[in-house]
């Protein structure tokens, strides 16, 4: 993904998934005054959105997530792991198990 716009009011990312082989993806983020970060899974502080990010090598992707400031949230399934971005938004890395 590449940044198409970055400003004080938000950001826009665009690109193809899975090394250019996946569908085009556009993600826009908006600044929110008086923001309250989510505290997953606490319903008193709900998530505003949730992304599932498909990866080919989950261990390599996890290392990148942590290097960029993400934190593992200790939840996982057969083909997914949950993390929080530096602002506290939860997201999942999803992967094939075959």
N, C-alpha and C positions, 0 to 999 in steps of 0.2 A: 504494500500500500504506500501511497505517497501523499504528502500533505498538499491539498489544493488551496487551502485557506487557513490562516491562523491569525486571530485577533483577540482583543479583549472580550469580545462578545461570544467567542466560540472557535471551533475548528471544523474542517471538512477533510476527510480522508477518502481516497478512491484508489481502486486497483483491482487486480484479479487475484483470486484465491489459489491456494495450492500451487505455488511456483508458476503462476501464469496459466495453469491448466483449468482452473475453476471459473465459476461465474464472476462477472464484474460485481464488485461490492462498493457501496457508498455508505459512509458512516459520518453523521454530523453530530457534533457536540455543542451544546449551548451553555453559556454561563448562567448561573442561577443565583440571584441575590438571596442572602440569608440561607445559604445551603446547609442542610443537615445530612451528613454522610450516612449511608446505610450501615447497619450492623447485622449482617447476615448471620443467622437466620431469624433475628429478632423482628417480629412484625411491627413493633413500635417504631422501628427505623427501617422501613421497607426499601428495597432496591427500586430504582426508577426504570431500569432496563437490565437485560441479561444477555450477554453474548456467549455463544458457543463457537469456539475457534477450532476448526479442523486442522490437525497437525499430522505429519507423517512419523516423526520421532518425538514422542511425548517427553522423554527424558531430556533431550536437547532443547525442546521448547520450554520445559520447566526451568532449565538453567537460564535461558534468556529472560523469562518472566521475572525471576528472582534478581538477575543482574539489572533489570530495568526498574526495580523497586516494588515488584509484586510480592505478595505473601501467600503461601499455601494456607488454605482454611481448614485442612484436615478432613475434608469430605471427598469421597471418591466412589466410583462404581467400576464395573467391568471395563468400560471404555471411556471414562471421563474422570477428570480431577478438577476441584474447585479452588480458585485463587481470588484474591482481592487486588485490584490495582492500587497505586499509591494513594488514591483518594478514598479507598474503601469499597468501590463498586465490585461486586462479585462477578466472576465470569468462569467459564469452563474451557479446558483444553479437552477436545474429544479426538479419539483416534481409533483406527481399526485394531482388532485384537487377533487377526489372522496373520 
